[in-house]
Amino acid sequence: MRKVIISMVFASIGIFIAVFLDLITMKNLLLFTTVLFLILLLYYTLLTIAGLYYRTKEQKSISLEKYPSVDILIPAHNEGVVLKETLDAMVRLHYPGELNIYVLNDNSKDDTPEIAGEYDETYHRVHHILVPPGEPKGKSRVLNYGLQISTGEYFCVYDADNQPEEEALVQLVETAHSYTNAAGAVGYVRTLNERKNFLTRMISIEFQVFQLLMQAGRWQLFRTGSLTGTNMLVKRKVIQELGGYDPYAIAEDAELTLRITQQGFFLPIVPHSVTWEQEPESMQVYIKQRTRWLQGNLYIVEKTLTVPGYFKGEMMVHSIHQLMVYVVFWFFLVLSYVWFVLGVFDLLYISHTLPLMFIWYVSYIIYTTQLMSAQAAENSFTPRNIFTSFIMYFTYAQLFSYLFVRSLVFYIKAKKKQQVIGWDKTTRFK
């Protein structure tokens, strides 16, 4: 199934490129981009359908005779606002094997040390670790230090604002053990402060689609999953063989995913392993967070295009997905704005084919259907969520272009000046 879909996509792209080279009139250019964009939308539609199938099908019950040792790594820099609730959730985790929880205190100046120290004294599983200062700053370096001072067979990463459900960890471990060549397993991240305002509600709906349904769809179709930065389990032996985290990668989870896949390992998706995470409550914090994420993914796109081997085997799915999301999709998103304006003012019309506005209508319908499908799978339909879904294409989705350009400018400037792109911590809210 996977090979057939990949072959169809490449064959289609090849045919349209050949037509493009032969026909270079404006009409044919618009026809070419229209069909190519429809193929892109078809790909996302297939992922959504496959994700719904995987998300809703009955999950097999798994139980292990002996549960491996696991270390939970929690990078923490000035996390006093949220750390107590996080550690309360960590000590409630149900795990029948050996479990150690490491709070990796990265030079915090607030009350993070006091909170972590109190839990260290109270619970034998919790350990407050002072991470030595160093460069480059960021999550990757802190996690590498955590791997040095811990010894578990697996390690599981949670951000300092996460509150995993009691069975989240054991479900990740059981799933990882059910696949012979699994490097770990990846859970699902839900929004803790969804009802705070429209921004948090939109982020929550976005996660339900792109962090769950799309992930589940790629796993169902291609047996490829991506690490999410939190609520993710990895075998220590695997990351040791890979040389640890790349300290210069801001999107450390996505970068590690590519190297794990390159070695032929799986990362199964576990939708029923849930952690609750705080999301940005203001536009300023959101823009800073997403700029960091996009810069991290631009780093990966650069590696994909410059380092040999990123389009071989299972890596091909990840590489194509990166390029489709962070290059092709953005190009067509901008193009759709142009077509919409031309269609509204009747400035350009293609004869003998569909009007320019048709592509915009299709985009809107598919995008909104994906949002509704995700809510149906999560049973999260409410009048406010339904209304939010209808307006997200005009509001939230359009931020991507601005964020992409902003991130690209910052990334190019840093590369030109040979600067290391700094880590920008997300502001927490009480």
Buried (B, 14 or more C-beta within 10 A) or exposed (E): EBEEBBEEBEEBEEEBEEEBEEEEEEEBEBBBBBBBBBBBBBBBBBBBBBBBBBBEEEEEEEEEEEBBBBBBBBBBBBBBBBBBBBBEBBEEBEBEBBBBBBBBBBBBEEBBBEBBBBBBEEEEBBBBBBBEEEEBBBBBBBBBBBBEEBEBBBBBBBBBBBBBBEBBBBBBBBBBBEBEEBBBBBBBBBBBBBEBEBBBBBBBBBBBBBBBBBBBBBBBBBBBBBBBBBBBBBBBEBBEBBEBBBBBBBBBBBBBBBBBBBEEBBBBBBBEBBBBBBBBBBEEBBBBBBBBBBBBBBBBBEBBEEEEEBBEEBBBBBBBBBBBBBBBBBEBBBBBEEBBBBBEEEEBEBEEEEBBBBBBEBBBEBBBEBBBBBBBBBEBEEEEBEEBBEEBBEEBBEBBEEBBEBBBEBBEEBEEEEEEBEBBBBBBBE
